[in-house]
């Protein structure tokens, strides 16, 4: 530092940061990428320029405002501004040949981070495009500069240039006080309780608000904001600007209110939220005299806007106007103190309270002529940072509305932001023309854009006419009668043998009165006899009801009692397994092949009680009943040809393929597996005790049986290793649960991997994609597009189609749609609704899943409507936590649930099958997830419990005990003890637990600074604020120090030397 200037008594004075500055300073500490709070402005100087005169004028401005020659020091654990001598401004004009080169030079200059400790916090650059055409860059930190400051700077610069050219003393207003004195007064007002009323107003307004804007993102949200960003600029049509101005006048509001309401409505539609917080900037210059000062006075408010779907746009504008007026009345409440009073959970991946902002401004005076120069505002350098998820600034310039969206590149792709800009423009145009329509009816997209998803709604490729299951199978029998149809150990049945045995049994069933619209239960384990029973029931015209013998007795009793099958087929073991209340027919594998006297020819409609049509039920399968009692889904023959045809074609199933039959008979994937094999002429492979091999030698079973195709849930695939020996040309279809990015990456390079999606209500499979090629972006793969005969709709709550990028509920239609729920007309009516996009009588199924169209025509699964959990004001997806934990190399399997084992105590619990210790798993999760999403307990299991369908059985996950809980644990090491002691001292608490979060205990920005200062001085360890956010507990901090992730101090603290 330069020695104190004896001519300037201000040098050496120090002041606390203002509250706005403190917010910016803390945010700066959270990034490793240098300053993201630069506020560069560029001015075009046209005419005869005297560089020396310009240097003198700029030097005068810097000297005049002490905030422009100050630095930030940390003393006693608190940041403070220290006034240092003003340095003369020296300009080194650089010649550039074009605007493009000038922009590149400016971008390079502004990319250099500011040194807050040593300064300077303002830098100047001069670029010469021609003898009378220059650009002046003022690269300045937002700590000392805001929008009004830019206008003050231009006015003072103009007066100083004019005075210098005219040889007179400049006439500048006397500054009533320095910025540092303003900061002291602001702190005093806060300490004396003068702002308590305003702070309490905001706490009351926001107490029950949602502090997250759940926009669907293109990339998984990182655990900590990097502030990497970009921007997209666009200009609203001139005609729309006129309409907006007229609407504002008509409604007695400002254009700001109208456009803010539109921004909230668009983002609310994207996020599926009817209540959101939008940040907006207030000039903050309420104190007389501040309007003449350069400095950071802006206060940011969180306006609560409620774009409820049934509200009109005019109504939303009125509500937004009220919120804006309340904001003006209470604009002095420091948002930092509001956040502290609300005690919102700290999430380093998000800005507190709000993640979007709306700013409306008028452009600076177009041009100023002075001393032979014309000074005009010029385009600033392209943005490379973003403070929020996304924000928009609208500037009114010469009657034009110029907008710029700043966005986080960690979250959004450029095409998504361009789409949001287009949707915003389209929505505003439609809203001001139809202000009395409900918001949900005002289109976001043009008719042309809405047509794009419409072309993607139906599966393309080959079409498959509906054919009943017996005919589909018999066609393969005629084509390859002697090929192996079913393989089970030493038992091998040809297509001819299987067909003849099924025909004989079918006739026996017909003789017992079975036929179309009759239901026959099948209580048989997986194997040839099960296939025989299914085909025989189908040939008789009846529908089969699979009952897995491995199911609990009470569940089987419930299903049989609810479905009331006319007959039940089982084997000798099943006949005595429980007291059946339904007539039973005991099958014997050997006997079914010996009855040579029975007619073995194909059964015709003439022999059935009624002709079999594709509208008749093919099977009834009971869903898991996760939200209540199990429901029987009645599926007809209509979608089976499309299902089998689409999958056989996509998966490359040939007559020499061997398709493993993995799924439980009571899971609809078993239908898909059977159709894939028997309707292509391939072999259905059964392995006795197959599920016992999962987690053991399953891969060896695949090799031994030369399996070519297998369908597995992700939880089972996760237990296998792609490094083991596998069959050549293996195809794995993943279905039943969401496929994680980690699994997709691990397996896509080892086999042909497909991702399939479909509920039981849509004949097993509705969409698929593959073969997958890996996923370098670490995002879960999409679920693909509709298969042949399937219709896909992504709709809002009013059943209106949503454009690309906007998440809504997924509805399915087409040939594969189930008839409904057996004997449950009320539930059927709720789940199967009239389809407004098809012919009269068409229906569609409401899946309860949220999805969105991607620009490439694929569907992206966003999550379950009922899988979203709200904890501490934040909405979280349990699947997101599972994905992060599953990505740890030492974790084989995981499941995450919310438990409430004690009334009122809800906690996130992670269950793992893992080699890594719990502490390492938690540290890994903490490095990628915010604190409120971290599991409160980790429970280690030998294997995750699975349902007979191969899915994780979440109902049978054990409650965590005291040994697995990670809360309320005492310090276990001297380092943990020391950290707990320091945390308790800083927060003035008697004691803290080793796993209690510093921020959840009440720690805030300055507390964090003081804690880190104490850790440095007492323990000799240098920790940044970012590291504290990543490891907010004593246990996590100690683990990072012990592992070397946080280094010991090797140099003394650097502080500006003030004499």
GUTIMI-945008 format. One record per residue (C-alpha): x, y, z; residue in one letter. Coordinates in steps of 0.5 Angstrom, whole numbers, padded with zeros to 4 digits, always signed. Layout:
! residues N
XYZa...
END
This chain:
! residues 1059
+0000+0000+0000x+0002+0007-0001x+0004+0011+0005x-0002+0016+0007x-0003+0022+0003x-0002+0028+0008x-0006+0032+0004x-0012+0028+0004x-0015+0027+0012x-0019+0022+0009x-0014+0017+0008x-0013+0011+0013x-0021+0012+0016x-0025+0006+0016x-0032+0004+0016x-0036-0002+0016x-0039-0005+0010x-0046-0003+0008x-0051-0008+0009x-0052-0009+0001x-0044-0009+0001x-0044-0014+0006x-0049-0019+0002x-0044-0018-0005x-0038-0019-0001x-0040-0025+0002x-0043-0028-0005x-0036-0026-0007x-0033-0031-0002x-0037-0037-0005x-0033-0037-0012x-0026-0040-0014x-0027-0036-0021x-0025-0029-0018x-0030-0023-0018x-0037-0024-0021x-0040-0017-0019x-0036-0013-0024x-0041-0007-0026x-0037-0005-0033x-0040+0001-0037x-0037+0003-0044x-0038+0010-0046x-0037+0012-0054x-0033+0018-0054x-0034+0021-0061x-0031+0028-0063x-0024+0031-0062x-0021+0028-0055x-0016+0030-0051x-0014+0024-0047x-0010+0028-0042x-0016+0032-0040x-0020+0026-0040x-0015+0023-0035x-0015+0029-0031x-0023+0029-0030x-0023+0022-0028x-0018+0023-0023x-0022+0028-0020x-0028+0024-0020x-0024+0018-0016x-0021+0023-0011x-0028+0026-0010x-0031+0020-0008x-0027+0016-0003x-0031+0010-0004x-0027+0010-0011x-0021+0010-0007x-0022+0005-0002x-0020-0003-0001x-0023-0008+0004x-0020-0010+0010x-0021-0016+0015x-0020-0014+0022x-0023-0018+0028x-0027-0022+0024x-0031-0017+0020x-0030-0014+0013x-0029-0006+0013x-0027-0001+0008x-0021+0003+0009x-0020+0009+0005x-0013+0009+0001x-0009+0015-0003x-0013+0016-0010x-0008+0014-0015x-0008+0019-0021x-0012+0016-0027x-0007+0014-0033x-0010+0012-0040x-0006+0008-0045x-0010+0008-0051x-0011+0002-0055x-0012+0002-0063x-0017-0003-0065x-0019-0004-0072x-0027-0006-0071x-0032-0006-0066x-0031-0014-0066x-0024-0013-0064x-0026-0007-0059x-0031-0012-0055x-0026-0018-0055x-0021-0013-0052x-0026-0010-0047x-0028-0017-0045x-0021-0019-0044x-0020-0013-0039x-0026-0014-0035x-0025-0022-0034x-0019-0020-0029x-0021-0021-0022x-0021-0015-0017x-0017-0015-0011x-0021-0013-0006x-0016-0013-0001x-0011-0009-0005x-0015-0005-0010x-0016-0001-0014x-0024-0003-0015x-0024+0002-0021x-0020+0001-0027x-0020+0005-0034x-0019+0003-0041x-0019+0007-0047x-0020+0004-0054x-0019+0008-0061x-0023+0006-0067x-0021+0012-0071x-0018+0019-0070x-0025+0022-0067x-0028+0015-0065x-0026+0012-0058x-0029+0008-0053x-0028+0009-0045x-0029+0003-0041x-0030+0004-0033x-0029-0003-0030x-0032-0002-0023x-0034-0007-0018x-0041-0007-0016x-0039-0006-0008x-0038+0001-0010x-0043+0002-0016x-0050+0002-0018x-0054+0004-0024x-0055+0011-0021x-0048+0012-0020x-0047+0011-0028x-0051+0017-0029x-0048+0021-0023x-0041+0019-0027x-0043+0021-0033x-0046+0028-0031x-0039+0029-0027x-0035+0027-0033x-0039+0032-0037x-0038+0038-0033x-0031+0036-0031x-0029+0036-0039x-0033+0042-0040x-0029+0046-0034x-0023+0044-0036x-0024+0046-0044x-0026+0052-0042x-0021+0054-0036x-0026+0055-0031x-0027+0051-0024x-0032+0045-0025x-0039+0047-0021x-0040+0040-0018x-0045+0039-0012x-0042+0039-0005x-0043+0032-0002x-0046+0032+0004x-0043+0026+0007x-0038+0020+0005x-0041+0013+0003x-0037+0011+0009x-0041+0015+0014x-0048+0013+0010x-0046+0006+0012x-0045+0008+0019x-0051+0011+0020x-0055+0005+0016x-0052+0000+0022x-0054+0005+0027x-0061+0005+0025x-0061-0002+0025x-0058-0003+0032x-0063+0002+0035x-0069-0002+0032x-0071+0004+0027x-0072-0001+0021x-0075-0007+0026x-0082-0005+0023x-0080-0006+0016x-0076-0012+0017x-0082-0015+0021x-0087-0013+0015x-0083-0017+0010x-0082-0023+0015x-0090-0023+0016x-0091-0023+0008x-0086-0029+0007x-0086-0033+0013x-0090-0039+0009x-0087-0037+0002x-0083-0042-0002x-0076-0040-0002x-0074-0044-0008x-0076-0043-0016x-0077-0050-0018x-0075-0049-0026x-0074-0055-0030x-0066-0055-0031x-0062-0057-0037x-0057-0060-0033x-0057-0062-0025x-0056-0057-0020x-0049-0057-0017x-0048-0057-0010x-0045-0050-0010x-0046-0044-0014x-0041-0043-0019x-0044-0036-0022x-0042-0038-0029x-0046-0035-0033x-0048-0032-0040x-0054-0027-0043x-0059-0027-0048x-0061-0020-0051x-0067-0019-0055x-0072-0013-0057x-0079-0014-0056x-0083-0012-0062x-0085-0004-0063x-0092-0006-0063x-0092-0010-0057x-0089-0004-0053x-0094+0000-0055x-0100-0005-0053x-0096-0005-0046x-0096+0002-0045x-0103+0003-0047x-0105-0003-0042x-0101+0000-0037x-0104+0007-0038x-0111+0004-0038x-0110+0000-0031x-0106+0006-0028x-0100+0002-0027x-0093+0003-0030x-0090-0002-0035x-0086-0005-0030x-0091-0008-0026x-0094-0011-0033x-0088-0014-0035x-0086-0016-0028x-0093-0020-0028x-0092-0023-0034x-0085-0025-0032x-0088-0028-0026x-0093-0032-0030x-0088-0035-0035x-0084-0038-0030x-0090-0040-0026x-0092-0044-0032x-0085-0047-0033x-0084-0049-0025x-0091-0051-0024x-0092-0046-0018x-0097-0041-0017x-0093-0037-0011x-0086-0035-0012x-0081-0030-0010x-0078-0025-0015x-0073-0020-0013x-0073-0013-0015x-0068-0007-0014x-0070-0001-0011x-0065+0005-0011x-0064+0006-0004x-0063+0013-0004x-0068+0015+0001x-0063+0020+0005x-0063+0027+0002x-0056+0028-0002x-0055+0021-0004x-0057+0022-0011x-0051+0026-0012x-0046+0020-0010x-0043+0014-0013x-0043+0008-0009x-0048+0002-0008x-0054+0004-0005x-0059-0001-0008x-0063-0006-0004x-0066-0012-0007x-0073-0014-0005x-0077-0021-0005x-0084-0019-0008x-0089-0025-0007x-0093-0026-0014x-0098-0031-0014x-0100-0033-0022x-0105-0037-0020x-0108-0041-0026x-0115-0039-0025x-0113-0032-0024x-0114-0027-0030x-0108-0023-0032x-0111-0016-0030x-0112-0019-0024x-0105-0021-0023x-0103-0014-0025x-0107-0011-0020x-0104-0016-0015x-0097-0015-0017x-0098-0007-0016x-0100-0008-0009x-0094-0012-0008x-0090-0007-0011x-0093-0001-0007x-0092-0005-0001x-0084-0006-0003x-0084+0002-0004x-0086+0003+0003x-0082-0002+0006x-0076-0001+0002x-0071+0000+0007x-0071-0006+0010x-0065-0010+0009x-0066-0016+0006x-0060-0019+0009x-0064-0018+0016x-0070-0021+0013x-0066-0027+0011x-0063-0028+0018x-0070-0027+0022x-0074-0032+0017x-0068-0037+0019x-0069-0040+0012x-0064-0046+0011x-0058-0044+0007x-0057-0047+0000x-0051-0046-0003x-0053-0048-0010x-0059-0042-0009x-0059-0035-0008x-0063-0034-0001x-0071-0033-0002x-0071-0032-0009x-0067-0035-0015x-0070-0030-0021x-0070-0022-0021x-0074-0017-0025x-0071-0010-0027x-0074-0005-0031x-0070+0001-0032x-0070+0007-0037x-0064+0008-0041x-0059+0014-0039x-0059+0020-0043x-0058+0018-0050x-0052+0023-0051x-0049+0029-0048x-0045+0034-0052x-0039+0037-0049x-0032+0040-0050x-0033+0038-0058x-0035+0031-0056x-0041+0027-0056x-0042+0022-0050x-0046+0016-0051x-0047+0010-0048x-0045+0004-0051x-0046-0004-0051x-0042-0007-0045x-0038-0013-0046x-0042-0020-0046x-0044-0023-0039x-0040-0028-0036x-0043-0029-0030x-0050-0030-0027x-0052-0028-0020x-0058-0032-0020x-0061-0038-0024x-0064-0033-0029x-0066-0026-0029x-0069-0021-0034x-0067-0013-0035x-0072-0009-0039x-0069-0002-0041x-0074+0003-0045x-0069+0006-0050x-0072+0011-0055x-0079+0008-0055x-0076+0001-0055x-0076-0005-0050x-0069-0008-0050x-0069-0014-0046x-0063-0018-0043x-0064-0025-0039x-0058-0027-0035x-0057-0034-0033x-0053-0039-0030x-0050-0044-0035x-0049-0049-0030x-0057-0050-0030x-0059-0048-0037x-0057-0049-0044x-0057-0043-0049x-0063-0045-0053x-0067-0046-0047x-0066-0039-0045x-0068-0037-0052x-0074-0041-0052x-0076-0037-0045x-0075-0031-0048x-0080-0033-0054x-0085-0035-0049x-0084-0029-0045x-0086-0025-0051x-0091-0029-0054x-0095-0029-0047x-0094-0021-0046x-0097-0020-0053x-0103-0025-0051x-0104-0023-0044x-0105-0015-0046x-0110-0017-0052x-0114-0022-0047x-0113-0019-0040x-0119-0022-0037x-0117-0029-0039x-0115-0034-0034x-0107-0035-0034x-0108-0042-0035x-0111-0041-0042x-0106-0035-0044x-0101-0039-0049x-0094-0039-0048x-0092-0041-0055x-0094-0039-0062x-0099-0044-0066x-0093-0046-0070x-0089-0048-0064x-0095-0052-0061x-0095-0056-0067x-0088-0059-0066x-0090-0063-0060x-0096-0065-0063x-0092-0068-0069x-0088-0072-0063x-0094-0075-0060x-0095-0081-0063x-0090-0087-0064x-0088-0087-0072x-0084-0093-0075x-0088-0099-0077x-0096-0099-0075x-0098-0106-0072x-0106-0108-0073x-0109-0110-0067x-0109-0118-0067x-0111-0122-0061x-0105-0126-0057x-0107-0133-0059x-0106-0131-0067x-0100-0127-0066x-0097-0134-0062x-0100-0139-0067x-0096-0135-0073x-0090-0136-0070x-0091-0144-0069x-0093-0144-0076x-0086-0141-0078x-0082-0145-0074x-0085-0151-0070x-0079-0154-0068x-0075-0149-0065x-0074-0148-0058x-0080-0144-0055x-0078-0145-0047x-0072-0147-0044x-0072-0148-0036x-0066-0152-0034x-0066-0159-0038x-0073-0158-0040x-0074-0155-0047x-0081-0155-0051x-0081-0153-0058x-0086-0148-0061x-0090-0154-0063x-0090-0158-0056x-0092-0151-0053x-0098-0150-0058x-0101-0157-0057x-0101-0157-0050x-0104-0150-0049x-0109-0152-0054x-0111-0158-0050x-0111-0154-0044x-0115-0149-0047x-0121-0154-0049x-0121-0156-0042x-0122-0149-0040x-0127-0148-0045x-0131-0154-0042x-0131-0151-0035x-0134-0145-0038x-0128-0140-0039x-0128-0135-0045x-0128-0128-0046x-0130-0123-0041x-0128-0129-0036x-0122-0128-0031x-0118-0134-0029x-0112-0134-0024x-0105-0137-0025x-0102-0139-0018x-0095-0142-0021x-0088-0140-0021x-0084-0138-0027x-0083-0143-0032x-0086-0147-0037x-0092-0149-0034x-0094-0142-0033x-0093-0140-0040x-0097-0146-0042x-0103-0144-0037x-0102-0136-0040x-0103-0139-0047x-0108-0144-0046x-0113-0138-0042x-0111-0134-0048x-0113-0139-0053x-0120-0140-0049x-0121-0133-0050x-0121-0131-0042x-0116-0126-0039x-0111-0129-0034x-0109-0126-0027x-0102-0128-0025x-0101-0129-0018x-0094-0130-0016x-0093-0135-0010x-0088-0132-0007x-0093-0126-0005x-0095-0126+0002x-0101-0130+0003x-0105-0124+0005x-0104-0120-0001x-0106-0126-0005x-0112-0127-0001x-0114-0120-0002x-0113-0120-0010x-0117-0127-0011x-0122-0124-0006x-0122-0117-0010x-0122-0120-0017x-0126-0126-0016x-0123-0131-0022x-0128-0136-0024x-0122-0141-0024x-0115-0142-0021x-0110-0146-0024x-0104-0148-0020x-0099-0154-0018x-0099-0159-0013x-0095-0154-0008x-0100-0148-0010x-0106-0153-0008x-0104-0153-0001x-0101-0147+0000x-0107-0143+0003x-0115-0145+0003x-0117-0143-0004x-0124-0140-0004x-0124-0141-0012x-0125-0147-0016x-0118-0149-0018x-0115-0154-0023x-0108-0157-0021x-0103-0157-0027x-0098-0162-0028x-0092-0161-0033x-0091-0168-0034x-0099-0170-0035x-0100-0164-0040x-0095-0167-0045x-0098-0174-0045x-0106-0173-0046x-0105-0175-0054x-0112-0177-0055x-0114-0169-0053x-0115-0165-0059x-0109-0161-0060x-0111-0157-0066x-0111-0149-0065x-0118-0147-0062x-0122-0143-0066x-0128-0138-0065x-0133-0143-0066x-0130-0147-0060x-0130-0141-0056x-0136-0139-0052x-0136-0132-0056x-0131-0130-0061x-0125-0127-0058x-0124-0120-0061x-0118-0115-0059x-0123-0111-0055x-0123-0117-0050x-0119-0117-0043x-0112-0121-0044x-0110-0120-0037x-0111-0117-0030x-0105-0115-0026x-0105-0111-0020x-0101-0105-0018x-0097-0105-0012x-0102-0100-0009x-0096-0095-0006x-0102-0090-0005x-0107-0095-0002x-0110-0102-0003x-0108-0105-0010x-0112-0104-0016x-0113-0109-0022x-0111-0106-0028x-0115-0109-0034x-0111-0110-0040x-0114-0112-0047x-0111-0115-0053x-0111-0109-0057x-0104-0106-0055x-0100-0113-0055x-0099-0113-0063x-0096-0106-0062x-0092-0107-0056x-0089-0114-0058x-0088-0111-0065x-0084-0104-0063x-0080-0108-0058x-0078-0114-0062x-0076-0109-0068x-0072-0104-0063x-0069-0109-0059x-0067-0113-0065x-0070-0119-0062x-0069-0125-0068x-0071-0132-0068x-0064-0134-0065x-0065-0130-0059x-0065-0132-0052x-0070-0128-0048x-0069-0128-0040x-0075-0128-0036x-0073-0124-0030x-0080-0121-0028x-0085-0123-0023x-0091-0126-0026x-0095-0121-0022x-0091-0115-0026x-0093-0113-0032x-0086-0113-0035x-0087-0121-0035x-0092-0120-0041x-0087-0116-0044x-0081-0121-0044x-0086-0127-0046x-0088-0123-0052x-0081-0121-0054x-0079-0128-0054x-0085-0132-0056x-0088-0127-0061x-0081-0127-0065x-0080-0134-0065x-0074-0133-0060x-0073-0137-0054x-0076-0135-0047x-0071-0137-0042x-0073-0139-0035x-0068-0140-0029x-0070-0144-0023x-0069-0139-0017x-0066-0134-0021x-0067-0128-0016x-0063-0132-0011x-0057-0130-0016x-0058-0122-0016x-0052-0119-0012x-0048-0126-0013x-0047-0130-0019x-0052-0127-0024x-0047-0125-0029x-0045-0132-0030x-0052-0134-0031x-0053-0130-0037x-0047-0133-0040x-0049-0140-0038x-0055-0139-0041x-0053-0135-0047x-0058-0130-0046x-0058-0124-0051x-0064-0120-0048x-0066-0118-0041x-0070-0113-0038x-0068-0111-0031x-0070-0105-0026x-0064-0100-0024x-0064-0103-0017x-0062-0110-0020x-0057-0107-0025x-0054-0103-0020x-0052-0110-0016x-0049-0112-0023x-0042-0111-0025x-0040-0109-0032x-0033-0111-0031x-0035-0119-0031x-0036-0123-0036x-0042-0122-0040x-0045-0125-0046x-0043-0122-0053x-0048-0118-0056x-0052-0117-0050x-0058-0112-0050x-0061-0110-0043x-0067-0106-0042x-0068-0102-0036x-0075-0101-0034x-0079-0100-0028x-0075-0094-0024x-0071-0088-0026x-0065-0090-0030x-0059-0086-0027x-0054-0082-0031x-0048-0086-0027x-0052-0093-0029x-0053-0091-0036x-0045-0089-0037x-0043-0095-0033x-0047-0100-0038x-0048-0096-0044x-0041-0098-0047x-0041-0105-0045x-0048-0107-0048x-0054-0105-0052x-0057-0101-0047x-0065-0098-0047x-0069-0094-0043x-0076-0096-0043x-0082-0093-0039x-0089-0095-0038x-0094-0096-0033x-0099-0102-0033x-0104-0098-0035x-0101-0097-0042x-0099-0105-0044x-0093-0105-0040x-0089-0100-0045x-0090-0093-0047x-0084-0090-0049x-0077-0092-0050x-0070-0090-0053x-0063-0093-0054x-0058-0096-0055x-0056-0091-0050x-0049-0088-0052x-0047-0086-0045x-0048-0079-0042x-0042-0074-0041x-0046-0069-0038x-0048-0073-0032x-0056-0072-0033x-0061-0078-0033x-0062-0080-0040x-0069-0079-0043x-0075-0084-0043x-0075-0083-0051x-0081-0082-0055x-0087-0086-0056x-0087-0093-0059x-0092-0095-0065x-0099-0094-0063x-0098-0090-0057x-0100-0083-0056x-0096-0078-0051x-0099-0071-0048x-0095-0067-0044x-0101-0062-0041x-0102-0057-0036x-0108-0057-0030x-0113-0055-0035x-0111-0061-0040x-0107-0056-0045x-0101-0058-0049x-0095-0055-0046x-0089-0053-0051x-0082-0056-0051x-0078-0054-0045x-0084-0053-0040x-0086-0059-0035x-0093-0062-0034x-0096-0068-0033x-0095-0074-0037x-0102-0077-0040x-0102-0083-0045x-0107-0085-0050x-0107-0090-0056x-0108-0097-0057x-0105-0100-0051x-0109-0096-0046x-0112-0101-0041x-0120-0102-0040x-0119-0099-0033x-0119-0102-0026x-0123-0108-0025x-0129-0107-0021x-0127-0100-0019x-0131-0095-0024x-0130-0089-0019x-0122-0090-0020x-0122-0091-0027x-0126-0085-0028x-0121-0081-0024x-0115-0084-0028x-0118-0085-0035x-0120-0078-0037x-0123-0076-0044x-0118-0074-0049x-0119-0068-0052x-0114-0069-0058x-0118-0075-0061x-0124-0077-0064x-0131-0078-0060x-0130-0083-0054x-0122-0083-0054x-0119-0083-0047x-0112-0082-0044x-0109-0084-0038x-0106-0079-0033x-0100-0082-0030x-0098-0078-0025x-0091-0077-0027x-0088-0070-0029x-0085-0069-0036x-0083-0065-0041x-0081-0065-0049x-0074-0064-0051x-0072-0060-0057x-0070-0067-0060x-0077-0070-0060x-0075-0074-0053x-0079-0074-0047x-0075-0072-0040x-0078-0075-0034x-0078-0070-0029x-0081-0073-0023x-0087-0076-0019x-0092-0071-0017x-0093-0075-0011x-0085-0076-0010x-0084-0069-0008x-0083-0067-0001x-0083-0061+0002x-0078-0060+0008x-0076-0053+0011x-0080-0049+0006x-0076-0053+0000x-0079-0058-0005x-0074-0063-0006x-0074-0069-0010x-0072-0076-0007x-0069-0078-0013x-0064-0073-0014x-0061-0075-0007x-0061-0082-0009x-0057-0080-0016x-0052-0076-0012x-0051-0082-0007x-0051-0087-0012x-0045-0084-0016x-0040-0085-0010x-0036-0091-0013x-0036-0094-0006x-0044-0095-0006x-0047-0100-0010x-0054-0099-0008x-0058-0094-0005x-0065-0092-0003x-0067-0085+0000x-0074-0084+0004x-0077-0079+0008x-0079-0082+0015x-0083-0080+0021x-0082-0085+0026x-0084-0080+0031x-0090-0075+0031x-0087-0069+0028x-0080-0071+0027x-0079-0072+0019x-0072-0074+0017x-0069-0076+0010x-0066-0083+0011x-0061-0086+0006x-0060-0093+0006x-0054-0096+0003x-0051-0102+0000x-0044-0100+0001x-0036-0101+0002x-0035-0094+0003x-0036-0091+0011x-0042-0087+0013x-0038-0081+0014x-0035-0081+0007x-0042-0082+0004x-0044-0076+0007x-0038-0072+0006x-0039-0074-0002x-0047-0072-0001x-0045-0065+0002x-0040-0064-0003x-0046-0064-0008x-0052-0063-0004x-0055-0057+0000x-0055-0058+0007x-0063-0059+0008x-0062-0065+0003x-0057-0068+0007x-0060-0075+0010x-0061-0074+0017x-0059-0082+0018x-0055-0087+0014x-0057-0094+0015x-0053-0100+0012x-0056-0106+0009x-0053-0112+0006x-0058-0112+0001x-0064-0107-0001x-0071-0111+0000x-0074-0112-0007x-0081-0113-0009x-0082-0119-0013x-0082-0114-0019x-0075-0113-0017x-0076-0106-0015x-0074-0103-0008x-0079-0105-0003x-0079-0098+0001x-0084-0100+0006x-0080-0106+0009x-0074-0101+0010x-0072-0101+0017x-0073-0095+0022x-0066-0092+0023x-0063-0093+0030x-0059-0089+0035x-0053-0092+0032x-0055-0090+0025x-0057-0083+0026x-0052-0078+0025x-0056-0072+0029x-0054-0071+0036x-0047-0074+0036x-0042-0072+0041x-0035-0070+0038x-0031-0076+0038x-0024-0073+0036x-0020-0067+0039x-0021-0064+0033x-0028-0064+0033x-0028-0062+0040x-0024-0056+0038x-0029-0054+0032x-0035-0055+0036x-0032-0051+0042x-0031-0045+0037x-0038-0046+0033x-0041-0045+0040x-0037-0039+0042x-0039-0035+0036x-0046-0037+0036x-0046-0036+0044x-0049-0043+0045x-0047-0047+0051x-0046-0053+0046x-0047-0056+0039x-0047-0063+0036x-0042-0065+0032x-0047-0066+0026x-0051-0060+0027x-0050-0055+0022x-0047-0048+0023x-0053-0045+0019x-0058-0049+0022x-0056-0047+0029x-0057-0039+0027x-0050-0038+0023x-0050-0032+0018x-0045-0028+0014x-0042-0025+0019x-0042-0030+0024x-0038-0035+0019x-0033-0029+0018x-0032-0029+0025x-0032-0037+0026x-0027-0037+0020x-0022-0032+0023x-0022-0036+0030x-0021-0042+0026x-0015-0039+0023x-0012-0036+0029x-0013-0042+0034x-0012-0048+0030x-0008-0045+0024x-0012-0047+0019x-0015-0043+0013x-0022-0044+0011x-0026-0040+0006x-0033-0039+0007x-0035-0043+0001x-0031-0049+0004x-0036-0048+0010x-0042-0048+0006x-0040-0055+0003x-0038-0057+0010x-0043-0054+0015x-0042-0059+0021x-0036-0060+0026x-0035-0067+0023x-0035-0065+0016x-0030-0060+0017x-0026-0064+0021x-0026-0070+0016x-0024-0065+0010x-0018-0062+0015x-0016-0069+0016x-0016-0071+0009x-0012-0065+0007x-0018-0062+0003x-0017-0056+0008x-0010-0054+0009x-0006-0051+0015x-0004-0044+0014x+0003-0043+0011x+0003-0035+0011x+0001-0030+0015x-0006-0026+0014x-0005-0020+0009x-0008-0014+0011x-0008-0007+0008x-0003-0003+0012x-0006+0003+0015x-0002+0008+0019x
END
